[in-house]
Amino acid sequence: MKKWMFLLTVLFGLTAVQVSFTPEVHAVSQKTWEDVAVKETKKRYPLSQVLFSQKIWDKKKKDITVKQYRFTLREGMQDFAVYTTITFDSETGEIKKVQVIPEA
């Protein structure tokens, strides 16, 4: 059994090393933009936990895309919501602006 585990580990390790990544620019997927929004929100509220996330809307224009998310956060014993809006270049995925606004 140990030999099989060792063989699989070596085999997986060799195939993982042979994978190469090309430095091409790709549009960022939906889940990744949500992850970016969480990361930006955590910069503003570093001690908070994200309890719930929801995409509110997105708008795509000619060269700019805007996405807005609503996060329910918990910091200590207090729950509150914030809206995080990300504006980015549609083709390159470069972030132009991030806004984190607490819900009133």
BADODO-493122 format. One record per atom (N, C-alpha, C): residue number from 1; residue in three letters; atom name; x, y negated, z. Coordinates in nm, 2 decimals, always signed. Example, Ala and Ser with C-alpha at 12.3 -4.5 7.8 and 13.67 -1.06 7.14 Angstrom:
2
(1,ALA,N,(+1.32,+0.57,+0.78))
(1,ALA,CA,(+1.23,+0.45,+0.78))
(1,ALA,C,(+1.32,+0.33,+0.78))
(2,SER,N,(+1.28,+0.22,+0.71))
(2,SER,CA,(+1.37,+0.11,+0.71))
(2,SER,C,(+1.29,+0.00,+0.79))
END
This chain:
104
(1,MET,N,(+0.08,+0.12,+0.00))
(1,MET,CA,(+0.00,+0.00,+0.00))
(1,MET,C,(+0.09,-0.13,+0.00))
(2,LYS,N,(+0.19,-0.12,+0.08))
(2,LYS,CA,(+0.28,-0.24,+0.08))
(2,LYS,C,(+0.35,-0.26,-0.05))
(3,LYS,N,(+0.38,-0.15,-0.12))
(3,LYS,CA,(+0.45,-0.17,-0.25))
(3,LYS,C,(+0.35,-0.24,-0.35))
(4,TRP,N,(+0.22,-0.20,-0.35))
(4,TRP,CA,(+0.13,-0.27,-0.44))
(4,TRP,C,(+0.11,-0.41,-0.40))
(5,MET,N,(+0.10,-0.44,-0.28))
(5,MET,CA,(+0.09,-0.58,-0.24))
(5,MET,C,(+0.21,-0.66,-0.28))
(6,PHE,N,(+0.33,-0.60,-0.27))
(6,PHE,CA,(+0.46,-0.67,-0.31))
(6,PHE,C,(+0.46,-0.69,-0.46))
(7,LEU,N,(+0.42,-0.58,-0.53))
(7,LEU,CA,(+0.41,-0.59,-0.68))
(7,LEU,C,(+0.32,-0.70,-0.73))
(8,LEU,N,(+0.20,-0.70,-0.67))
(8,LEU,CA,(+0.10,-0.81,-0.70))
(8,LEU,C,(+0.15,-0.95,-0.67))
(9,THR,N,(+0.22,-0.96,-0.56))
(9,THR,CA,(+0.27,-1.09,-0.52))
(9,THR,C,(+0.38,-1.14,-0.62))
(10,VAL,N,(+0.47,-1.05,-0.65))
(10,VAL,CA,(+0.57,-1.08,-0.75))
(10,VAL,C,(+0.51,-1.11,-0.89))
(11,LEU,N,(+0.42,-1.03,-0.93))
(11,LEU,CA,(+0.35,-1.05,-1.06))
(11,LEU,C,(+0.28,-1.18,-1.06))
(12,PHE,N,(+0.20,-1.21,-0.96))
(12,PHE,CA,(+0.13,-1.34,-0.95))
(12,PHE,C,(+0.23,-1.46,-0.95))
(13,GLY,N,(+0.34,-1.44,-0.87))
(13,GLY,CA,(+0.44,-1.55,-0.86))
(13,GLY,C,(+0.50,-1.58,-1.00))
(14,LEU,N,(+0.53,-1.47,-1.07))
(14,LEU,CA,(+0.60,-1.49,-1.20))
(14,LEU,C,(+0.50,-1.56,-1.30))
(15,THR,N,(+0.38,-1.52,-1.30))
(15,THR,CA,(+0.29,-1.58,-1.40))
(15,THR,C,(+0.25,-1.72,-1.36))
(16,ALA,N,(+0.25,-1.75,-1.23))
(16,ALA,CA,(+0.23,-1.89,-1.18))
(16,ALA,C,(+0.34,-1.98,-1.22))
(17,VAL,N,(+0.46,-1.93,-1.22))
(17,VAL,CA,(+0.58,-2.02,-1.25))
(17,VAL,C,(+0.58,-2.05,-1.40))
(18,GLN,N,(+0.53,-1.96,-1.48))
(18,GLN,CA,(+0.54,-1.98,-1.63))
(18,GLN,C,(+0.43,-2.08,-1.68))
(19,VAL,N,(+0.34,-2.12,-1.60))
(19,VAL,CA,(+0.24,-2.21,-1.64))
(19,VAL,C,(+0.30,-2.35,-1.65))
(20,SER,N,(+0.28,-2.42,-1.77))
(20,SER,CA,(+0.33,-2.55,-1.78))
(20,SER,C,(+0.21,-2.65,-1.81))
(21,PHE,N,(+0.23,-2.77,-1.76))
(21,PHE,CA,(+0.12,-2.87,-1.77))
(21,PHE,C,(+0.17,-2.98,-1.86))
(22,THR,N,(+0.08,-3.01,-1.95))
(22,THR,CA,(+0.12,-3.12,-2.05))
(22,THR,C,(+0.07,-3.25,-1.99))
(23,PRO,N,(+0.15,-3.36,-2.01))
(23,PRO,CA,(+0.11,-3.49,-1.95))
(23,PRO,C,(+0.02,-3.56,-2.04))
(24,GLU,N,(-0.10,-3.50,-2.07))
(24,GLU,CA,(-0.20,-3.57,-2.15))
(24,GLU,C,(-0.30,-3.64,-2.06))
(25,VAL,N,(-0.36,-3.74,-2.11))
(25,VAL,CA,(-0.46,-3.82,-2.04))
(25,VAL,C,(-0.60,-3.76,-2.07))
(26,HIS,N,(-0.67,-3.71,-1.97))
(26,HIS,CA,(-0.80,-3.66,-1.99))
(26,HIS,C,(-0.90,-3.74,-1.90))
(27,ALA,N,(-1.02,-3.74,-1.95))
(27,ALA,CA,(-1.13,-3.80,-1.87))
(27,ALA,C,(-1.15,-3.72,-1.74))
(28,VAL,N,(-1.17,-3.78,-1.63))
(28,VAL,CA,(-1.18,-3.72,-1.50))
(28,VAL,C,(-1.32,-3.66,-1.49))
(29,SER,N,(-1.34,-3.54,-1.44))
(29,SER,CA,(-1.47,-3.48,-1.43))
(29,SER,C,(-1.55,-3.54,-1.32))
(30,GLN,N,(-1.68,-3.50,-1.32))
(30,GLN,CA,(-1.78,-3.56,-1.22))
(30,GLN,C,(-1.74,-3.53,-1.08))
(31,LYS,N,(-1.70,-3.41,-1.05))
(31,LYS,CA,(-1.66,-3.37,-0.91))
(31,LYS,C,(-1.54,-3.45,-0.87))
(32,THR,N,(-1.45,-3.47,-0.96))
(32,THR,CA,(-1.33,-3.54,-0.93))
(32,THR,C,(-1.36,-3.69,-0.90))
(33,TRP,N,(-1.45,-3.75,-0.97))
(33,TRP,CA,(-1.48,-3.89,-0.93))
(33,TRP,C,(-1.55,-3.90,-0.80))
(34,GLU,N,(-1.63,-3.79,-0.76))
(34,GLU,CA,(-1.68,-3.79,-0.63))
(34,GLU,C,(-1.57,-3.78,-0.52))
(35,ASP,N,(-1.47,-3.70,-0.55))
(35,ASP,CA,(-1.36,-3.68,-0.46))
(35,ASP,C,(-1.28,-3.81,-0.45))
(36,VAL,N,(-1.26,-3.89,-0.56))
(36,VAL,CA,(-1.20,-4.02,-0.56))
(36,VAL,C,(-1.28,-4.11,-0.47))
(37,ALA,N,(-1.41,-4.11,-0.48))
(37,ALA,CA,(-1.50,-4.20,-0.40))
(37,ALA,C,(-1.48,-4.16,-0.25))
(38,VAL,N,(-1.48,-4.03,-0.22))
(38,VAL,CA,(-1.46,-3.99,-0.08))
(38,VAL,C,(-1.32,-4.04,-0.03))
(39,LYS,N,(-1.22,-4.03,-0.11))
(39,LYS,CA,(-1.09,-4.07,-0.07))
(39,LYS,C,(-1.08,-4.22,-0.04))
(40,GLU,N,(-1.15,-4.30,-0.13))
(40,GLU,CA,(-1.15,-4.45,-0.11))
(40,GLU,C,(-1.23,-4.48,+0.01))
(41,THR,N,(-1.34,-4.41,+0.04))
(41,THR,CA,(-1.42,-4.44,+0.15))
(41,THR,C,(-1.34,-4.40,+0.28))
(42,LYS,N,(-1.26,-4.30,+0.28))
(42,LYS,CA,(-1.18,-4.26,+0.39))
(42,LYS,C,(-1.07,-4.36,+0.42))
(43,LYS,N,(-1.03,-4.43,+0.32))
(43,LYS,CA,(-0.93,-4.54,+0.34))
(43,LYS,C,(-0.99,-4.65,+0.43))
(44,ARG,N,(-1.11,-4.68,+0.41))
(44,ARG,CA,(-1.18,-4.78,+0.48))
(44,ARG,C,(-1.23,-4.73,+0.62))
(45,TYR,N,(-1.27,-4.60,+0.63))
(45,TYR,CA,(-1.32,-4.54,+0.75))
(45,TYR,C,(-1.24,-4.42,+0.78))
(46,PRO,N,(-1.11,-4.43,+0.82))
(46,PRO,CA,(-1.02,-4.31,+0.83))
(46,PRO,C,(-1.06,-4.21,+0.94))
(47,LEU,N,(-1.14,-4.25,+1.04))
(47,LEU,CA,(-1.17,-4.16,+1.15))
(47,LEU,C,(-1.31,-4.09,+1.12))
(48,SER,N,(-1.37,-4.11,+1.01))
(48,SER,CA,(-1.51,-4.06,+0.99))
(48,SER,C,(-1.50,-3.93,+0.92))
(49,GLN,N,(-1.61,-3.86,+0.93))
(49,GLN,CA,(-1.63,-3.73,+0.86))
(49,GLN,C,(-1.75,-3.75,+0.76))
(50,VAL,N,(-1.74,-3.70,+0.64))
(50,VAL,CA,(-1.84,-3.71,+0.54))
(50,VAL,C,(-1.94,-3.60,+0.57))
(51,LEU,N,(-2.07,-3.64,+0.60))
(51,LEU,CA,(-2.17,-3.54,+0.63))
(51,LEU,C,(-2.25,-3.50,+0.50))
(52,PHE,N,(-2.27,-3.60,+0.42))
(52,PHE,CA,(-2.35,-3.59,+0.30))
(52,PHE,C,(-2.31,-3.68,+0.19))
(53,SER,N,(-2.31,-3.63,+0.07))
(53,SER,CA,(-2.27,-3.72,-0.05))
(53,SER,C,(-2.38,-3.71,-0.16))
(54,GLN,N,(-2.41,-3.82,-0.22))
(54,GLN,CA,(-2.51,-3.82,-0.33))
(54,GLN,C,(-2.47,-3.92,-0.43))
(55,LYS,N,(-2.47,-3.88,-0.56))
(55,LYS,CA,(-2.45,-3.97,-0.67))
(55,LYS,C,(-2.58,-4.05,-0.69))
(56,ILE,N,(-2.57,-4.18,-0.68))
(56,ILE,CA,(-2.69,-4.27,-0.70))
(56,ILE,C,(-2.71,-4.30,-0.84))
(57,TRP,N,(-2.61,-4.35,-0.91))
(57,TRP,CA,(-2.63,-4.38,-1.05))
(57,TRP,C,(-2.49,-4.39,-1.12))
(58,ASP,N,(-2.49,-4.39,-1.25))
(58,ASP,CA,(-2.37,-4.42,-1.33))
(58,ASP,C,(-2.42,-4.49,-1.46))
(59,LYS,N,(-2.33,-4.58,-1.50))
(59,LYS,CA,(-2.36,-4.66,-1.62))
(59,LYS,C,(-2.23,-4.66,-1.71))
(60,LYS,N,(-2.25,-4.62,-1.83))
(60,LYS,CA,(-2.14,-4.62,-1.93))
(60,LYS,C,(-2.16,-4.72,-2.03))
(61,LYS,N,(-2.07,-4.82,-2.04))
(61,LYS,CA,(-2.07,-4.92,-2.15))
(61,LYS,C,(-1.96,-4.88,-2.25))
(62,LYS,N,(-1.93,-4.97,-2.34))
(62,LYS,CA,(-1.84,-4.94,-2.45))
(62,LYS,C,(-1.70,-4.88,-2.40))
(63,ASP,N,(-1.64,-4.95,-2.30))
(63,ASP,CA,(-1.51,-4.91,-2.26))
(63,ASP,C,(-1.50,-4.90,-2.10))
(64,ILE,N,(-1.61,-4.93,-2.03))
(64,ILE,CA,(-1.61,-4.92,-1.89))
(64,ILE,C,(-1.72,-4.83,-1.84))
(65,THR,N,(-1.69,-4.75,-1.74))
(65,THR,CA,(-1.79,-4.67,-1.67))
(65,THR,C,(-1.80,-4.71,-1.52))
(66,VAL,N,(-1.92,-4.71,-1.47))
(66,VAL,CA,(-1.94,-4.75,-1.33))
(66,VAL,C,(-2.02,-4.63,-1.27))
(67,LYS,N,(-1.97,-4.58,-1.15))
(67,LYS,CA,(-2.04,-4.48,-1.08))
(67,LYS,C,(-2.06,-4.52,-0.94))
(68,GLN,N,(-2.18,-4.49,-0.88))
(68,GLN,CA,(-2.20,-4.53,-0.74))
(68,GLN,C,(-2.25,-4.41,-0.66))
(69,TYR,N,(-2.19,-4.39,-0.54))
(69,TYR,CA,(-2.22,-4.28,-0.46))
(69,TYR,C,(-2.26,-4.33,-0.32))
(70,ARG,N,(-2.35,-4.26,-0.25))
(70,ARG,CA,(-2.39,-4.29,-0.12))
(70,ARG,C,(-2.34,-4.18,-0.03))
(71,PHE,N,(-2.26,-4.21,+0.08))
(71,PHE,CA,(-2.21,-4.12,+0.17))
(71,PHE,C,(-2.27,-4.14,+0.31))
(72,THR,N,(-2.31,-4.04,+0.37))
(72,THR,CA,(-2.35,-4.04,+0.51))
(72,THR,C,(-2.22,-4.00,+0.59))
(73,LEU,N,(-2.18,-4.09,+0.68))
(73,LEU,CA,(-2.06,-4.06,+0.76))
(73,LEU,C,(-2.09,-4.05,+0.90))
(74,ARG,N,(-2.00,-3.98,+0.98))
(74,ARG,CA,(-2.01,-3.97,+1.12))
(74,ARG,C,(-1.87,-4.01,+1.18))
(75,GLU,N,(-1.88,-4.11,+1.27))
(75,GLU,CA,(-1.76,-4.16,+1.33))
(75,GLU,C,(-1.79,-4.16,+1.48))
(76,GLY,N,(-1.73,-4.06,+1.55))
(76,GLY,CA,(-1.77,-4.04,+1.69))
(76,GLY,C,(-1.91,-3.99,+1.70))
(77,MET,N,(-2.00,-4.05,+1.77))
(77,MET,CA,(-2.13,-4.01,+1.79))
(77,MET,C,(-2.23,-4.09,+1.70))
(78,GLN,N,(-2.17,-4.18,+1.61))
(78,GLN,CA,(-2.26,-4.27,+1.53))
(78,GLN,C,(-2.26,-4.22,+1.39))
(79,ASP,N,(-2.38,-4.21,+1.33))
(79,ASP,CA,(-2.40,-4.18,+1.19))
(79,ASP,C,(-2.43,-4.31,+1.11))
(80,PHE,N,(-2.38,-4.32,+1.00))
(80,PHE,CA,(-2.41,-4.44,+0.92))
(80,PHE,C,(-2.38,-4.41,+0.77))
(81,ALA,N,(-2.43,-4.49,+0.68))
(81,ALA,CA,(-2.42,-4.47,+0.54))
(81,ALA,C,(-2.34,-4.58,+0.47))
(82,VAL,N,(-2.27,-4.55,+0.37))
(82,VAL,CA,(-2.20,-4.65,+0.29))
(82,VAL,C,(-2.22,-4.62,+0.14))
(83,TYR,N,(-2.21,-4.72,+0.06))
(83,TYR,CA,(-2.22,-4.71,-0.09))
(83,TYR,C,(-2.08,-4.74,-0.14))
(84,THR,N,(-2.03,-4.65,-0.22))
(84,THR,CA,(-1.90,-4.66,-0.28))
(84,THR,C,(-1.92,-4.67,-0.43))
(85,THR,N,(-1.88,-4.78,-0.49))
(85,THR,CA,(-1.89,-4.80,-0.64))
(85,THR,C,(-1.75,-4.80,-0.70))
(86,ILE,N,(-1.74,-4.72,-0.80))
(86,ILE,CA,(-1.61,-4.71,-0.87))
(86,ILE,C,(-1.63,-4.76,-1.02))
(87,THR,N,(-1.54,-4.85,-1.06))
(87,THR,CA,(-1.54,-4.90,-1.20))
(87,THR,C,(-1.41,-4.85,-1.26))
(88,PHE,N,(-1.42,-4.78,-1.38))
(88,PHE,CA,(-1.30,-4.73,-1.44))
(88,PHE,C,(-1.31,-4.74,-1.59))
(89,ASP,N,(-1.19,-4.73,-1.65))
(89,ASP,CA,(-1.18,-4.73,-1.80))
(89,ASP,C,(-1.23,-4.59,-1.85))
(90,SER,N,(-1.33,-4.59,-1.94))
(90,SER,CA,(-1.39,-4.47,-1.99))
(90,SER,C,(-1.29,-4.38,-2.06))
(91,GLU,N,(-1.20,-4.43,-2.13))
(91,GLU,CA,(-1.10,-4.35,-2.21))
(91,GLU,C,(-0.99,-4.29,-2.13))
(92,THR,N,(-0.92,-4.38,-2.05))
(92,THR,CA,(-0.80,-4.34,-1.98))
(92,THR,C,(-0.83,-4.29,-1.84))
(93,GLY,N,(-0.95,-4.33,-1.78))
(93,GLY,CA,(-0.97,-4.29,-1.64))
(93,GLY,C,(-0.91,-4.38,-1.54))
(94,GLU,N,(-0.84,-4.49,-1.58))
(94,GLU,CA,(-0.78,-4.58,-1.49))
(94,GLU,C,(-0.88,-4.66,-1.41))
(95,ILE,N,(-0.86,-4.66,-1.28))
(95,ILE,CA,(-0.96,-4.72,-1.19))
(95,ILE,C,(-0.93,-4.87,-1.20))
(96,LYS,N,(-1.04,-4.95,-1.22))
(96,LYS,CA,(-1.03,-5.09,-1.23))
(96,LYS,C,(-1.07,-5.16,-1.10))
(97,LYS,N,(-1.18,-5.10,-1.03))
(97,LYS,CA,(-1.23,-5.17,-0.91))
(97,LYS,C,(-1.30,-5.06,-0.82))
(98,VAL,N,(-1.28,-5.08,-0.69))
(98,VAL,CA,(-1.36,-4.99,-0.60))
(98,VAL,C,(-1.42,-5.08,-0.49))
(99,GLN,N,(-1.55,-5.06,-0.46))
(99,GLN,CA,(-1.62,-5.13,-0.36))
(99,GLN,C,(-1.68,-5.03,-0.26))
(100,VAL,N,(-1.66,-5.05,-0.13))
(100,VAL,CA,(-1.72,-4.97,-0.03))
(100,VAL,C,(-1.80,-5.06,+0.06))
(101,ILE,N,(-1.93,-5.05,+0.05))
(101,ILE,CA,(-2.02,-5.14,+0.12))
(101,ILE,C,(-2.11,-5.06,+0.22))
(102,PRO,N,(-2.11,-5.10,+0.35))
(102,PRO,CA,(-2.20,-5.03,+0.44))
(102,PRO,C,(-2.35,-5.06,+0.41))
(103,GLU,N,(-2.43,-4.96,+0.44))
(103,GLU,CA,(-2.57,-4.97,+0.42))
(103,GLU,C,(-2.63,-5.07,+0.53))
(104,ALA,N,(-2.72,-5.16,+0.49))
(104,ALA,CA,(-2.77,-5.25,+0.59))
(104,ALA,C,(-2.87,-5.19,+0.68))
END
